[in-house]
Every structure is written in structure tokens, then in C-alpha cells.
Amino acid sequence: MSGNPLDKKSQGWSALFSEPMAALVQRYTASVEFDRRLWRADVAGSLAHARMLAAQQIIDAKDLADIERGLTQIAADIEAGRFEWKLELEDVHLNIEARLTQLVGDAGKRLHTGRSRNDQVATDVRLWLRGEIDALTPLLGSLQGALLGVAEQHVDTVMPGYTHLQVAQPVSFAHHLLAYVEMFARDAERLADVRRRTNRLPLGAAALAGTGYPIDREAVARELGFEALCENSLDAVSDRDFALEFAAFGSILMIHVSRLAEEIVLWMSQNFGFIDLADGYCTGSSIMPQKRNPDVAELARGKSGRVVGHLMGLLTLMKGQPLAYNKDNQEDKEPLFDTVDTLAATLRIMAEMVGGTLDPATGARTGGFRVKADAMERAAMRGYATATDLADYLVRKGLPFRDAHEVVAQAVRLALQRGVDLAELTGEELRAVHPAIGDDAREALTLRHSLAARSSRGGTAPAQVRAQIERHRNRLA
């Protein structure tokens, strides 16, 4: 072993070892620099464990009072920035336990009765993640609300709908935004499912096999707000599938965010010109003074790779571990922490960039993107977006759809040769393509008629779009 040896008395574990840990190993194996953020969960779990031990007469009332007093002081010290975190104590758990023992003596040593760091850390991470899920849920709702706010103003705004990034059919801009609301609504459902499976108590599994003390796991679960117990002690301490599932949720969410961000980047470009972003969400160029770059949207798009990478890392971390606990699992925290931080920051800024911010004093909303409805409608006029409407018209006249499809293809070819839109072809020209095309066909070729015609449930007809908005408003209320 290389590095300066440390006094083994400073280590938080057994006197079995005859040699102290080398400084390099200590730095390599310590996690306190990042897992200290679990301290609130660690204190809460320890208090619940101590109260259960006292209720079961495993420790006495004085020990419990001392533990409660000491942990209360430790929490206050950490909150105030007075707590001294020690690298040689490895992690958040041993740091708090060592300080508790300094403050209250033997009572602090009795706290660990009937538990292990294995079930302790599994409990802390679940408690912490549950709280973060509860904080992310309203942020996800706020982004949906921002999209709904813009959608409500643009039910009748026509834009081109695309397939293969080619103009396909006209759609309402509100309808387009509601597609993302649907995606984020499913993300919210996934997050609720993750919470349910995260909210199971491992404490009481001890190191791997349970404990011989007469503990009451159900009482601890009730105090900490867990819905159920982890029923197998080996599984309780060793699996991190709840973290994997959260990372999978986060990856899917960020893919949806990335798709929206990509469209915002496209819509803001001069080639589309569909929206303008508020200056506060753009940056300039160090060399080109005319540039307004959508850096916030681009960075949100880029951060999706970061979150997906964390999922891949966590999956790889777990794939080869035998039962039960292994030190590998120390590596679950940093990707999990960063995923939570990235999701929270991204949801906040995306909601503001889309919907703006509300001044609580005046009630005025500032920021948000500005929709260029005229540019969207002009774009919808290109690419023969109402061609399918002409085919539907011919079907109603009695033609089989495949025959109508071919007729319309001929009409589009004629319009291409003429350099005009389908709606600009004369009645004679349309009848020359097929005699069933009457003067009333021109109405079917207008953008508004095309929108109104898509009236099936979930379609882009304004009445359907308003119904979708109302459904989402009621869901989020």
C-alpha cells in the first residue's frame, strides 16, 4: 500500500485490522464529499430507528432522549454550516454517528443496534429520492401548464404538420404543443409509479440476513411514511432498481424535453421564423453581432445525453453484482444526484422559456416565446398540405381512396408545373384532372377547412383541441 498511513482509531469500523488504511485508499473509497447531501434522510431514519428500539425496550428511555437531543443538535449544526465533515469517517453515516457519540456518549453507540450501514444507506437513498420526486412533480406540472397557456392562445393558429420534416398536413399550433403535454403527462405517471416502488422500507434488513433483535419494522415504516416494506433482506440491501427506474424515467423525460428544445431551435431559425424567444433566454456571438442564439434550448437538448448516460452507468453498475451488498453501490449516488439536479433545473428553465414568468405583485407575465402566426400560416401553404383533403373530397364523391390518391398526385404534379398551390388551380384545371372535382372542392383545399375536418377524437379540429386543453387543465388542477 502506498500513501501515508492513518491512525486506525479514526476509522469507523472494526479493530480486527492490524494496519491502518493508506491515505490513497481512504480518498479512493470515501464518499462523504458527495453523500453528505443525504444527511436529512440519515437523521430522520436514525430518529425513527431509535424510537422503535426504545418502544421495543431494546434501548432505554434515557438513551432515546440523549439520541434525540444529539441528532437535533447535529441537524442544526449541519444546517448552519458548523458541522465538521471528516474524510477518515468515510461517509455521511459514520460522520453523524461519530459526532453523536461525542455529544451523548454510549447512547450514540447504541443507536446502531439492529441495523447495518447496508440497510441504513438503502433507506437514506430511498427517503432522499422520495423527497426529490415530490419536488419534481410540481415542476413537471408547471412545464405542462406553460405549454397549455400558449396553446390556449393559439387554437386557431395554423402551422404545417410534418412527417420526415416535410410539410404533411395543416395542424393547429395548439394541437402541436398539446402533443408535448401528452408526453409530459405520461412522464408524470411514470414518476408516480417510481415513487410508489421507491417508497418501501429496507431498514431492518441489517447487513443482509435480518436481525435477531425484536425490532418492529412496520412502526419505522409508519413513522417515515413508507407504504410498504422490502420483504427480502438480501434484496433490500443490495438492489437499486428504484434508482434505475428513476434514471429511466429521467431519460425518457429528457428525450421529450430534447425534442421540444429541438423544435424551438428550428422554429426560431430564420428558415422557419415561427417564434421569437425572449432575450433573457438567448445569447449573442463573440464575433457576429447580429446573432441571437437559442442557447438555453440547445443546452436542454444537450443535457438529455448527460441523463441518458447516467442511466447507462447505473445499469452497468448493477449488472454483474452477486448478492448481497457490494461496495460498487457507492457509485450509485453521484449519477442519481446529478440526474435529479439536471431534471429540476431543466424543467424550471423550460417552463419559463415557454410560458414566461408571472410577477406576483402585478400579475403581469413577462418572457415566454412570441408566436409568429402569419409565418406559420404561410409555411402551411407550402408543400401542398391540403392534398389529403382533396383525396378525402373525392372519396366522398365515390372514388376508392387509392384511386383518389392517384388523382390528387396528378393534381399536385400539375400545381408543381404551374408553380402554384393546389387551391390556386382553376376549376377547369381541377376538372381536367378528374371530372368528379367540382367547384366546391376549392373550399376543401383551404387551411381552415382542413383543420376543422380533422374532428375525430384527439384530432386537430379547434373543437377537439379545446376539449383536450380542458381535459389537461382539469387533470392539473
C-alpha positions in Angstrom: 0.0 0.0 0.0 1.2 3.5 -0.8 0.5 6.8 0.8 0.7 8.0 4.4 -1.0 5.6 6.9 -3.7 7.0 9.1 -4.3 6.2 12.8 -6.7 3.3 12.6 -8.5 4.6 15.7 -10.0 7.3 13.4 -11.7 4.7 11.3 -15.3 4.0 11.9 -15.1 0.2 11.9 -13.5 -2.9 13.4 -10.3 -3.3 15.5 -9.8 -6.5 13.5 -7.4 -4.7 11.2 -3.8 -4.5 12.3 -2.7 -1.9 9.8 -4.2 1.5 9.2 -5.8 2.4 5.9 -3.5 4.2 3.5 -4.3 7.8 2.6 -4.8 6.9 -1.1 -7.2 4.1 -0.3 -9.0 6.4 2.1 -9.5 9.1 -0.5 -10.5 6.5 -3.1 -13.1 4.8 -1.0 -14.6 7.8 0.9 -18.0 9.1 -0.2 -18.6 11.8 2.3 -17.8 14.6 -0.2 -21.0 13.7 -2.1 -23.2 11.6 0.1 -23.4 14.2 2.8 -26.4 15.6 1.0 -28.3 12.6 2.4 -27.9 14.0 5.9 -31.6 14.9 6.5 -32.7 11.4 5.5 -30.0 9.9 7.7 -31.1 11.9 10.7 -34.8 11.1 10.1 -34.1 7.4 9.6 -31.9 7.3 12.8 -34.6 9.0 14.9 -37.2 6.6 13.7 -34.9 3.7 14.4 -34.1 4.9 17.9 -37.7 5.4 18.8 -38.5 1.9 17.6 -35.6 0.5 19.7 -37.0 2.3 22.7 -40.6 1.2 22.1 -39.3 -2.4 21.8 -37.3 -2.0 25.0 -34.0 -2.6 23.2 -32.7 0.7 24.5 -34.0 2.6 27.5 -35.8 6.0 27.6 -32.7 7.9 28.6 -30.7 6.6 25.7 -33.6 7.7 23.4 -33.7 11.1 24.9 -30.0 11.5 24.5 -30.1 10.3 20.9 -32.9 12.7 20.1 -31.1 15.6 21.7 -27.8 14.8 19.9 -29.3 14.3 16.5 -31.3 17.6 16.9 -28.1 19.4 17.6 -26.3 17.7 14.7 -29.1 18.7 12.3 -28.9 22.3 13.5 -25.1 22.3 13.1 -25.2 20.9 9.6 -28.0 23.4 8.6 -25.8 26.3 9.9 -22.6 25.0 8.2 -20.9 24.3 11.6 -20.6 20.6 11.2 -17.1 19.2 10.5 -17.2 16.5 7.9 -14.2 14.1 8.3 -12.9 12.2 5.3 -11.5 9.4 7.5 -15.0 8.6 8.6 -15.8 7.6 5.0 -19.4 8.6 4.6 -22.4 10.6 5.9 -23.5 7.8 8.3 -20.3 7.3 10.2 -19.7 11.1 10.4 -23.1 11.6 12.0 -22.8 8.6 14.3 -19.3 9.6 15.5 -20.4 13.1 16.3 -23.5 11.8 18.1 -21.2 9.6 20.2 -19.1 12.6 21.0 -22.2 14.5 22.2 -24.1 11.9 24.1 -21.6 9.1 24.9 -22.7 5.4 24.9 -26.2 6.2 23.8 -24.8 7.2 20.4 -23.0 3.8 20.2 -26.3 2.0 20.9 -28.1 3.7 18.0 -26.7 1.2 15.5 -28.2 -1.8 17.3 -30.2 -3.9 14.9 -29.1 -2.2 11.8 -26.2 -2.0 9.4 -24.8 0.6 7.1 -26.2 -1.6 4.3 -29.8 -1.2 5.2 -29.2 2.3 6.5 -27.9 3.7 3.2 -30.6 1.9 1.2 -33.2 3.6 3.5 -31.5 7.0 3.2 -31.3 7.0 -0.6 -35.0 5.9 -0.8 -36.0 8.7 1.7 -34.0 11.3 -0.2 -35.2 10.3 -3.6 -38.8 10.2 -2.4 -38.5 13.9 -1.4 -36.9 14.8 -4.7 -39.7 13.1 -6.6 -42.2 15.1 -4.6 -40.3 18.3 -5.6 -40.0 17.4 -9.2 -43.7 16.6 -9.6 -44.9 20.2 -9.5 -42.1 21.3 -11.8 -43.3 18.8 -14.4 -46.8 20.2 -13.9 -45.5 23.8 -14.4 -44.0 22.9 -17.7 -47.3 21.3 -18.8 -49.1 24.4 -17.6 -46.8 26.7 -19.6 -47.4 24.8 -22.8 -51.2 24.8 -22.1 -51.0 28.6 -21.6 -49.5 29.1 -25.0 -51.9 26.5 -26.6 -55.0 28.3 -25.3 -53.9 31.4 -27.2 -53.3 29.5 -30.5 -56.1 27.1 -31.0 -56.9 28.7 -34.4 -53.3 29.4 -35.4 -52.4 27.2 -38.4 -49.0 25.7 -38.9 -47.7 22.9 -41.1 -47.6 19.5 -39.6 -44.6 17.5 -40.7 -43.6 13.9 -41.3 -40.0 13.3 -42.3 -39.7 17.1 -41.7 -41.6 17.6 -44.9 -44.9 19.5 -44.9 -47.7 16.9 -44.5 -51.0 18.4 -43.3 -52.1 21.6 -41.6 -52.4 21.4 -37.8 -53.3 23.8 -35.1 -50.2 25.2 -33.3 -52.1 24.4 -30.0 -52.5 20.9 -31.2 -48.8 20.6 -31.8 -48.0 21.8 -28.3 -50.5 19.5 -26.8 -48.5 16.6 -28.1 -45.8 17.5 -25.7 -48.3 18.0 -22.9 -49.4 14.4 -23.5 -45.7 13.2 -23.4 -45.1 15.1 -20.1 -48.3 13.8 -18.7 -47.1 10.2 -19.2 -43.8 11.2 -17.7 -45.7 12.3 -14.6 -47.5 9.0 -14.5 -44.1 7.2 -14.7 -42.8 9.4 -11.9 -45.7 8.5 -9.7 -45.1 4.8 -10.3 -41.4 5.2 -9.5 -42.3 6.9 -6.2 -44.6 4.0 -5.2 -41.8 1.5 -5.7 -39.2 3.7 -4.1 -41.3 4.1 -1.0 -40.6 0.7 0.5 -38.5 0.4 3.7 -35.3 -1.6 3.7 -34.4 -0.7 7.3 -34.4 -3.9 9.5 -32.7 -6.0 6.8 -29.5 -5.2 8.7 -26.3 -6.3 6.8 -28.1 -8.9 4.6 -29.9 -11.5 6.8 -32.1 -9.5 9.1 -31.5 -9.2 12.8 -32.1 -11.2 16.0 -33.4 -8.2 17.9 -37.2 -7.9 18.3 -37.5 -4.9 16.0 -40.8 -3.5 14.7 -40.2 -2.6 11.0 -43.8 -1.7 10.5 -43.5 1.0 13.2 -40.4 2.5 11.5 -42.2 2.4 8.1 -45.2 4.3 9.6 -43.1 7.0 11.1 -41.1 7.6 8.0 -44.1 7.5 5.7 -43.2 4.3 3.8 -46.0 2.5 2.1 -44.6 -1.0 2.4 -41.5 -3.0 3.5 -38.8 -4.6 1.4 -39.8 -8.1 2.2 -36.5 -9.9 1.5 -33.4 -8.8 3.4 -30.9 -9.7 0.7 -32.9 -7.8 -1.9 -33.5 -4.9 0.5 -29.8 -4.0 0.9 -28.5 -4.9 -2.5 -30.8 -3.8 -5.3 -31.0 -0.4 -6.7 -33.7 -0.9 -9.2 -35.7 2.0 -7.8 -32.7 4.2 -8.8 -32.5 2.6 -12.2 -36.2 3.2 -12.7 -35.9 6.8 -11.7 -33.0 7.2 -14.1 -35.1 5.6 -16.8 -37.9 8.0 -16.1 -35.5 10.9 -16.2 -34.0 9.7 -19.5 -37.5 9.4 -21.2 -38.4 12.8 -19.8 -35.2 14.4 -21.1 -35.8 12.8 -24.5 -39.2 14.6 -24.6 -37.6 17.8 -23.4 -34.9 17.4 -26.1 -37.5 17.0 -28.9 -39.3 20.1 -27.7 -36.0 22.0 -27.4 -35.0 20.9 -31.0 -38.3 22.3 -32.4 -37.8 25.6 -30.5 -34.3 25.8 -32.1 -35.8 25.1 -35.5 -38.8 27.4 -35.1 -36.5 30.3 -34.1 -34.2 30.0 -37.1 -34.7 32.4 -40.0 -35.5 29.4 -42.2 -38.6 28.8 -40.1 -39.3 32.1 -38.3 -42.2 30.7 -36.4 -41.3 32.1 -32.9 -39.1 34.6 -31.2 -37.6 33.8 -27.8 -37.3 36.4 -25.1 -33.8 38.0 -24.9 -33.2 36.6 -21.5 -33.2 33.0 -22.9 -30.8 33.8 -25.8 -27.1 34.6 -26.0 -25.1 36.6 -28.6 -22.0 35.8 -30.6 -18.5 37.0 -29.7 -17.8 37.8 -33.4 -21.2 38.1 -35.2 -23.2 41.0 -33.7 -26.5 40.0 -35.5 -26.8 36.6 -33.8 -29.4 35.7 -31.2 -28.6 32.1 -30.3 -31.2 29.8 -28.5 -28.6 28.5 -26.1 -31.0 27.5 -23.4 -32.9 25.2 -25.7 -29.7 23.9 -27.1 -28.3 23.1 -23.7 -31.5 21.4 -22.6 -31.2 19.3 -25.7 -27.6 18.5 -24.8 -28.3 17.7 -21.2 -30.5 14.8 -22.4 -27.3 12.9 -23.2 -26.0 13.5 -19.7 -29.1 12.0 -18.1 -29.2 9.0 -20.5 -25.5 8.5 -19.8 -26.3 8.2 -16.1 -28.9 5.6 -16.8 -26.4 3.6 -18.8 -23.8 3.9 -16.0 -26.3 2.7 -13.3 -27.4 -0.2 -15.4 -23.8 -1.2 -16.0 -23.0 -0.7 -12.3 -25.7 -3.2 -11.2 -25.4 -5.9 -14.0 -22.7 -8.1 -12.5 -23.2 -7.9 -8.8 -23.8 -11.0 -6.8 -26.0 -10.9 -3.7 -25.9 -9.1 -1.3 -24.4 -5.6 -0.8 -21.2 -4.7 -2.6 -19.1 -1.5 -2.4 -19.9 -1.0 -6.1 -23.2 0.5 -4.9 -21.4 3.6 -3.5 -21.2 4.6 -7.2 -25.0 4.9 -7.5 -25.2 8.2 -5.8 -23.4 10.7 -7.9 -25.3 9.8 -11.2 -28.5 9.8 -9.2 -27.8 13.1 -7.6 -26.8 14.7 -10.9 -29.9 13.3 -12.7 -32.2 14.9 -10.0 -30.3 18.2 -10.3 -30.4 18.3 -14.1 -34.1 17.4 -14.3 -35.0 20.1 -11.7 -33.0 22.9 -13.4 -34.2 21.9 -16.9 -37.9 21.7 -16.0 -37.7 25.2 -14.4 -36.0 26.9 -17.2 -38.0 25.2 -20.0 -41.3 26.3 -18.3 -40.0 29.9 -18.0 -38.7 30.0 -21.6 -42.0 28.7 -23.0 -44.5 30.4 -20.8 -42.6 33.3 -19.2 -42.7 34.3 -15.5 -45.5 35.8 -13.5 -44.9 38.9 -11.4 -46.7 38.2 -8.2 -47.1 41.9 -7.4 -48.7 43.0 -10.7 -50.0 39.7 -12.1 -48.2 40.5 -15.4 -46.5 37.8 -17.3 -43.1 38.6 -18.9 -40.9 36.5 -21.2 -42.1 33.4 -22.9 -41.9 32.9 -26.7 -43.7 35.1 -29.2 -45.6 33.2 -31.8 -45.4 34.4 -35.4 -48.8 33.2 -36.6 -48.6 34.7 -40.1 -45.3 33.0 -40.8 -46.7 29.7 -39.6 -49.7 30.0 -41.9 -47.5 31.0 -44.9 -45.4 27.9 -44.3 -48.5 25.7 -44.2 -49.4 27.0 -47.6 -46.2 25.5 -49.0 -45.8 21.8 -49.7 -49.4 21.1 -50.7 -50.6 20.4 -47.2 -54.2 20.1 -48.2 -53.6 17.3 -50.7 -55.1 14.7 -48.4 -58.2 16.9 -48.1 -58.7 16.7 -51.9 -58.4 12.9 -51.7 -61.0 12.8 -48.9 -63.2 15.0 -51.1 -63.0 12.5 -53.9 -63.7 9.6 -51.6 -66.9 11.3 -50.5 -67.7 11.6 -54.3 -67.5 7.8 -54.5 -63.9 7.1 -55.6 -61.9 4.4 -53.7 -59.2 6.1 -51.6 -56.3 4.5 -53.6 -57.8 5.9 -56.8 -58.4 9.3 -55.2 -54.8 9.2 -54.0 -53.5 8.8 -57.6 -55.8 11.6 -58.9 -54.5 14.0 -56.3 -50.9 13.1 -57.1 -51.7 14.2 -60.7 -53.2 17.4 -59.4 -50.1 18.1 -57.3 -47.8 17.4 -60.3 -49.8 20.0 -62.3 -49.6 22.5 -59.5 -45.8 21.9 -59.3 -45.5 22.6 -63.0 -47.5 25.8 -62.7 -45.7 26.9 -59.5 -48.9 27.4 -57.6 -50.7 25.8 -54.6 -53.5 23.3 -55.1 -56.0 25.9 -54.0 -54.8 28.2 -56.8 -55.6 25.8 -59.6 -58.7 26.8 -61.6 -61.8 24.8 -61.5 -61.2 23.8 -65.2 -57.7 22.6 -64.4 -59.0 20.5 -61.5 -61.9 19.0 -63.5 -59.3 18.2 -66.3 -57.6 16.0 -63.7 -60.8 14.3 -62.8 -64.4 15.2 -63.7 -65.7 14.5 -60.2 -63.9 17.6 -58.9 -66.5 20.3 -58.7 -66.3 24.0 -57.8 -66.9 23.1 -54.1 -63.5 21.4 -54.0 -61.8 24.7 -53.6 -63.3 25.1 -50.1 -61.9 21.7 -49.1 -58.5 22.9 -50.1 -58.4 25.8 -47.6 -56.3 25.5 -44.4 -59.2 26.3 -42.1 -61.4 23.7 -43.7 -58.7 21.2 -43.4 -58.3 21.9 -39.7 -62.0 21.7 -39.0 -62.4 18.5 -40.9 -60.0 16.6 -38.6 -62.7 16.3 -35.9 -62.1 12.7 -34.7 -61.2 12.4 -31.0 -57.7 13.7 -30.5 -57.7 15.4 -33.9 -56.6 18.9 -34.7 -60.0 20.4 -35.2 -60.4 23.5 -33.0 -63.3 22.0 -31.1 -61.2 18.9 -30.3 -58.2 20.9 -29.4 -60.2 23.0 -26.9 -61.6 19.7 -25.4 -58.0 18.5 -25.0 -57.0 21.7 -23.3 -59.9 21.5 -20.9 -59.1 17.9 -20.1 -55.5 18.7 -19.2 -56.5 21.8 -17.2 -58.8 19.6 -15.1 -56.1 17.0 -14.7 -53.6 19.5 -13.5 -56.0 21.5 -11.2 
